[in-house]
């Protein structure tokens, strides 16, 4: 079994896949990401910034990923589902005091290692 590609690569490939995916695939993806974004937002309201330690990538990468997904849904879906994704992503950005991001950040190996160490320290009992 081969190891998974790095997080950033997997997310960029998924976003690229959505650019040409069928409307049915887009709707399923948007529904899934809406549920996830709502859960992140609810947890952020309850726990604050610590919510981001559960993710495999730093906070700005996670937020950028949701912005990029939202961009695809806004361009390709004309539906209330896309509007709900957009509203939820905007609320998450506002709650976390972030600007809308237009690309996934590139983190150095040192930054990612620091993130992993902080994440491990916070997730340890």
N, C-alpha and C positions, 0 to 999 in steps of 0.2 A: 504494500500500500504506500503510495507516495504522499508526502506531507502536503498540506494545503499551501497554496501560494500565499504570499504576504497579504495582509488585510487590504492595503491600498489597491493592490492589483486586482483582487477579487471584487472590490466595490466598483472600480472603474469598468471592469468587464461586465458587471451586472448592469450598470447604467448604460453602457454601450448596447447591450442586448435589448434593453427597453426601448431604445431609439427606433428599432425596427420590429419590435414585437407586435403581435396581434392586439386588437383592442381588448379581447377577452383576457389575455395575459396581463395587459396593463391594468385592467380593473381588479384582477386578483392581487397583483402586486400593490396597487394603491390601497386596497382594503387592508392588506397585511401591514403596510407601512403606516397607515393611519392609526391602526390599533397600537402599533409599537410607539409611535410618536405621542399618542395620547397617554400611554402608560409612562413614558419618560417625563412628560409634562406634569402629570399628577404626582409622580415621585419627586420631581424637582421642586414642586410647590411644597411638598411635605418635608423633604430632606435637604434641599439646596443642592449646591454644586457637587456634593459627594456622590450624587446619583451617577455621575459619569465614570466613576472608578469601576463600574461593572463591565464596561466595554473594553474591547481589545485594542482600541485606539484612543489617543488623547481626545479630550473634549472638543477641540476645534475641528478635528477630523470627523467626529461623529456628527456634529452640527452641519458641517459642510456636506456630508453625505446626504443628510435629509434635505438640505437646500437643493442639491443637484437632482435628487429624486423628484422633488416638488417641481422643479423646472421642466422635467420631462413630462410629468403628468399635466402640467398647465399647457404645454404645447400640444400634447397628443390627445388629451381627453377633454371633452366639453361636457362636463357633468358636475353634479353636486358633490360627488365623491372627490373630484379634483379640488373643488373649492374647499371642502373640509380638510383635506390634506394641507392645502395652502394656509388656511386659518390656523391650524394646529402648529405647523412649522413656524409661522410668524409669532404665535404665542410663546413657543419654546424659545425662540431667539430673544424675544422681549424679556421673558422670565430670567434668562441667563445673561442678559445684558450684552448680547452679541449682535454684530452687524450681519447682514445677509452675506454668505460666502459663495463664491462663484467657481471655486475649484477645490479639490482635495489637497490639503497641505502636504508638503514633502517634509518628513522629519528625518533628522540625522539618526544614525545608529545610536549615538549617545543619548539623544532625546528620547528615543523609544525605549532604551534600556532604563533610563531614569523613570519613565512612565510605568514600566513593568515593575520596578522596585517599589514605587509609591503605591501602585495598585495592589501588589502582593502584601504590603504592610497594612493596608486598609482592609483587605479581605481576610487577613489572618485573624483567628479567634483571640 
